């Protein structure tokens, strides 16, 4: 039984010790330090892994005890500590009824310095080098460690750079060399003292995102909308690159007037964040607008937008009593003009807040014989409006320079073109009313000079009513209210009258011929369409009988004696016989062709032509047919005989006996 009791007591003790060891885990050794060499308060820190909420700590400095601490750090004033000789320090933790202590550390408290983590870190690019600045912990330089990696690749390991800060009383600065200024980086910094005997590294700073450098100015476009007395400007610019805008980009707008107020009043710049479009109202006077992008590493170069004065149409001269009637409710501007482009120089501004004495002094600054572009501005609904715009001279005079580059050239025998450049504004010395153009013909006789006025806005003129082939002297001068200025002269000779050239006449004749031909063809076609032509009857071709031989054509004409024969009465009765005609027709039809040819050959040999040729045979047959109808008594009274001699026909008539 006693043995069992001993074993039970031992088990209870083992369980108690296990419970105590599980409930209390020894904390780490404390670290005590000052935040800088001049600080009189020491900070002591330690750590402990526990989930208990009612843990208390006691910290021991040799025999000095500071208890009842509920956090893992404490602050102790230096008067209660031994600073300049070694002391043993440890921490004891109390969890419920159990306690545990850390290991002992022997230190000289005055030698240990640990800075706070870097604060207020600023970054900027110097070409490909990154400048880092933060609030200095002491007046002495410190050692710094920088670790960084590119923001586009957050998985890559940290790159560490160890360096020393520059000697500055209020700011620590380090420069990290050889980086890519077009990329964004993640940066952390820690530092420690270089003067303390036992310096400790500070905690790492929070991660600082370093954007890329803004190398180029914003690309700004301006559109202008003219309203009643004011202008609305719409400014638009392109966003910056992603690497340059990782921490956001703000845009600062400045102008020579005011962003959202009345003109002639200086105001702070207008800041726009995360936008790329804005609207602005300006008056009719010239204004310069600058747009600057800004990120965490610096500013971009400013983009300057120049908005000129509104182009005046038919700008008139100001009232002579203008300086006497200036109102204090308006803003007045005088732009000194030295060229025709109306670029403002030496702007004189009078605001309604100016005192009367200052107004008089500003007016005295105005120069005589100098042209000013005058504006009067007022504010309506916090928008600037130009209520008056004119040209102003404090004192006028006649021009001291003639028009520039005066030249003339003949266009026709009776006219010429004149060209010139206007008198420079600096030399006009007043409001130019018109130009005086004088023309005088050079001849043996005394000619009268003719002058005429030309509008002051012209720079060319067409001179007419001249004499051909004549020489003229021309002069031109500007005129103001105070008189006429110097003249510029030139000489011109008009073209002589020339006769019409021969080739021109031939050309006109040729053109007339072409036109006449075309008209004739066109009229002919119109006539054919209206009155179509009557078709012509078709006549068959007639082929003349060719001679049988060349010998017949070559025979000479021969004349033979003509013999008259008295027919016998029996012939008369035989001619009356109709049956003979039939026999003759039958003989002709059934006769031998060879006999006919022989008979024709005999006639040719005898130099005579046979009466029984095909033509005479046809005639005989025709006579036989007619004989059946014709009275036989008529045949008895008259007989016609045809005799052929060498192509000639002889008609012989015989009377009956």
ABEGO torsion letter per residue (X at the ends): XAAAAAAAAAAAAAAAAAAAAAABBBBBBBBBBBABAABABBBBBBBBBBABAABBBBBBBEABBBBGBABABBBBBAAABBAABBBBBBBBBBBEABBBBBBBBBBBAAABBBBBBBBGBBBBBBEABBBBBBBBABABBBBBBBBBBBAABAABBBBBBBBBBBBBAABBBBBBBGBBAABBBBBBBBBBBAABABBBBBBBBBBBBBBBBBABBBBBBBBBBBBBGBBBBBBBBBBBBAAAAAAEBBBBBBBABBAABBBGBBBBBBBBBGBABBBBBBBABBBBBBBBBBBAAEBBBBBBBBBBBBBBBGBBBBBAAAAAABBAABBBBBBBBABAAGBBBGBBBBBAABBAAAAAAAAAABBBGBBBBBBBBBBBGGBBBBABBBBBBABBBBBABBBBGBBBBBABAABBBBBBBBBBAAAAGEBBABBBBBBBBBBABBBBBBBBBBBAABABBBBBGBBBGBBBBBBBBBBBAAEBBBBBBBBBBBBBBBBBBAAAAAAAAAAAAAAAAAAAAAAAAAAAAABBBBBBBBBBBBBBBBBABAAAAABBBBBBBBBBBBBBAAAAAAAABAAAAAAAAAAAAABBAAAAAAAAAAAAAAGBBBAABAAAAAAAAAAAAAAAABBAAAAAABBBBBBBBGGBBBBBBBBBX
